[in-house]
Amino acid sequence: MALTLTPTSSVHLLSSISVARPRIFAADFNLRSRWRRRPVTSISNFRLRLPSKTSLHCLCSSSSASSPMSLEVSSPNSQFLDCLIYSRAYWVTQGVIAWNVDVGEGSCYFYASKSAGLSFSEDGIDGYDLRIKLEAESGSLPADVIEKFPHIRNYKSFKVPKDLDIRDLVKSQLAVVCFDAEGRLIQGTGLQLPGVLDELFSYDGPLGAHFTPEGVSLHLWAPTAQAVSVCIYKNPLDKSPMEICPLKEANGVWSTEGACSWGGCYYVYKVSVYHPSTMKLETCYANDPYARGLSADGRKTFLVNLDSDDLKPEGWDNLADKKPCLRSFSDISIYELHVRDFSANDETVEPENRGGYLAFTSKDSAGVKHLQKLVDAGLTHLHLLPTFQFGDVDDEKENWKSVDTSLLEGLRPDSTEAQARITEIQNDDGYNWGYNPVLWGVPKGSYASDPTGPCRIIEFRKMVQALNCTGLNVVLDVVYNHLHASGPHDKESVLDKIVPGYYLRRNSDGFIENSTCVNNTASEHYMVDRLIRDDLLNWVVNYKVDGFRFDLMGHIMKATIVNAKSAIGSLRKETDGVDGSRIYLYGEGWNFGEVAENGRGINASQFNLGGTGIGSFNDRIRDATLGGSPFGHPLQQGFITGLLLQPNAHDHGSEATQELMLSTAKNHIQTGMAANLKDYMLTNHEGKEVKGSEVLMHDATPVAYASLPTETINYVSAHDNETLFDIISLKTPMEISVDERCRINHLASSMIALSQGIPFFHAGDEILRSKSLDRDSYNSGDWFNRLDFSYSSNNWGVGLPPKGKNEHNWPLIKPRLQDPSFKPKSSHIVATLHNFLDLLRIRYSSPLFRLDTARAIQERVRFHNTGPSSIPGAIVMSIEDGHKGIPSVSQIDPIYSLIVVIFNARPSEFSYPSPALKDRKLELHPVQVMSADEIVKKSVYDSFSGGFTVPARTTTVFVESRNG
């Protein structure tokens, strides 16, 4: 998903410290060191000497967590409360509180107030129910604490008395306060509780709603709540509940038994709980975290039994027997698609089904026929962007706003009007990518024909069933790294209402970390880890999906992903209705923010996942192929976009610099083509034999990180950033023809399709999809995200892309959109599609393209045209199968004994003599012999010299048949 970092707005908090939203907090202060530097005014009978009014200002730190900008302090009591809005101490185990403070000769006290009434008076701290002295301990924190909380490894340890009723205390407002030797208050702070909550309340029993012949039981994990009741509504729009039932608590779990008549009703939890963001005892109304259904407005949880036969399409229980075959994960190829993009503009789909789940069941639609073409050529998996309940799109379609597109059709290709009109209504239309999680376990209602009741469940199942019958496995894009909302009152906040401060990861000040966008979740906490695992099992068992793509997977702990993989893998068709061993997991293993370098425990980043079989996106091959990175200058060229060989107007440095950049890019690509295996041996541009892990990026980070081929997802484009065709149109010189850009588009796809590892394609790569150069179309509406499966248009030149993320590039974008020669014709689109289908057919024509062990790749895959004398801009790869010449390599392909693939990114013909490949019986691949691409047919191999000739910007595949 796209990340946008913006400075935190300046916020002034009144002395009451009443905070409307949980991500806004007061500023830092130290009662002794900061105040003694300022003039003071005497306050009679008051131990502290304080200014009558002080304005404190806090600069933004490098942390992405929410933090304050300024604070107005007006009284001693407000100054004390300012301390407590922070949570800088950690209650890590029953016996240990960790705090980064040196008491010295002073003392430390623990305070608890069940009514959240802690305050400061002339006599000291008031409003507490309990006051206990804590003893500072020498030495480090316990090893198990440091392992769980590595970011506080250097904190001091304070001993908690053993006789405390901790299970009851965690329901209170809590604080620790330091006094100096003279009894003057030095520092105070609230506490972070996840450590002690995990130790005391970790729970593996039932949660959510459970149906039996006798009735319905509800179970909610809420150990810090003081009271919980459930409000039952007969109808989703009812304002008054038909029944309010208090829940009983046992060891942090609140439960109740309801009548059978509750089935089909709606409910919300009413939770009385102390919330650290407001420092108040709050009454929160929340959906069930384990909700499996929702009302249309998303405000109430639908009591639905997913095992009911009424919710199952015909043949649903036997779907496991009809799943597309999968020999091994190495056979996977992935096509990434947004549910609404697929059919919102497809006139061959019934109007009521456009943009929704049921569009995938329209067998005769243009979109389904397009998918069938891809499947027939070999495609195996369809990756759907988020389909859980997300925010920023109303489920009720009658509330949507829209633009009359007929007013936009006649505008200039570089007009600003289209983006202005789309932007005006973008937060009220039916479009968003969906990376705004509200409830993970419920299908998104806006994609259903009716968001009320069970309709979204039934239609989601019909979608999965239809896609499976088409021949596609279904992958869900899951977003467990953050939540859309937090705090006690936001209508889309759920988890933070029920156990405040537990589900969301906080920084050392106690403020919510926001490095993922907003509201980072904390899978290092046991019940967060459990919720994620349970949710994955829900989608596998109840919706029979075939895989998961984890958004910002590096922000999730490795153990969570590995344990989820194990739990899913244990599912059996005979007992669970699904074969868990065929479920594939992959995601974005980026390593940044507070989790970087295992800052919160071992995270699921690229370098930590080796040997797990869990895939991660290979950004190295993307950047080397296209040039630069999505965060660099858009004109930075790469291997296929003209670096050195056909420069654009961008300053890439001297010719020697460009030669080095191009040869380095080639090293990165070749490593990626060998599945980015860290131990794969290859010859680098200097002629040295190196491992993939010894090929380095500009910051000295190793390029290769995988131990298994299935741990690498090779790609050049995805939903984030510009489309493949758009980025090529930006980076290549303006004077080249659209024909050449189409060939470059195909060349990029071929480098992914014919690499070892798992290939990943963004929907529309194969039909030159454009978003009119929009670099972040997550909220750009149907207009900029249109897919056209009639192949009449690729959506180029529909106006300047939205101002917010693109205005700084408008000077580059405008002349390209103005130039009519940039726009492909329908013939270009159709030709690109046919060439893409050829690539899939070639990949699935031989198991040599889909080797499933690191050893097999090392034994069989070789790169030629390497070292300092190599010809720039071309890659020559051979894949050898067992035959008489190399008896140590087994035979796995009954048809071909050798495959040679040449990727010529040069703007001119490439000729290359290879002594190692002479005297072979190589011929053009049969698929390319029959191709509609006449240029590739001009490729030549000469057996006597081992010489190859390949046309400009062409990928050619030569094969040696066993039958001669």
Protein Blocks (a to p, Z undefined) as FASTA:
>chain_A
ZZdddddddddddfklpafbfkbccddddfklmmmmpccdddehiabacdfbdcdddddd
fbfbdcdfbdcdfbfklmmmmmmmpcfbccfbfkbccddddekjmccdddddfklpaccd
fkbpehiabdcdddddedjddfklmmmmmmlmmpccddddfkbcfklmmmpccddddddf
kopafbdcdddfklmmmmmmgcfbdedjdddfkbccdddddfkbcbdcddddfbfklmbd
fbdcddddeehiacddddfklgopacddddddddfklopacddddddfkbcbdcfkopac
cdddfkbmklpcehklmmmmmgccdfblklpccddddfklmmmmmmkbcfklgoiaklmm
mmkbmklmmmmmmmmnopabdcdddfbdcehiafblklpccddfklmmmpcfkbcklmmm
mmmmmmmmcbdfhiacfblkbccfklpmblghjllmmmmmmmmmmmmmnopacdddddfk
bcfbecjkbmkbcklmmmghklpccdfkopacfklopapacfkbmklmmmmmmmmmmmmm
mnopabdcdehkllpcfklmmmmmmmmmmpcfklnopafklpccdddfbdehjlgghlno
ccdbfklmgonlpacddfklmmmmnopafklcfklccfknoghjlccfbdebjfklmmmm
mmmmmmmmmmmmnoopakbccddfkopacdfklpccfkopafblcfbfklpccdfbdfeo
cdfklmmmmmpcfkbcfklmmmmmmmmmmmmmmpgcjddddehjlnopaeehpablklno
jklmpccfkopaghiaiapadfklmmmmmmmmmmmmmpmklpccfklmmmmmmmmmmmmm
mmmmpfklmccbfklmmmmmcceheajkbcehiacdddddddfklmmbccfbfkbgbdcd
dddfbfbdcddddfklgoiacdcdfklmmpmblklmmpccdfklopacddehiacddddd
fkZZ
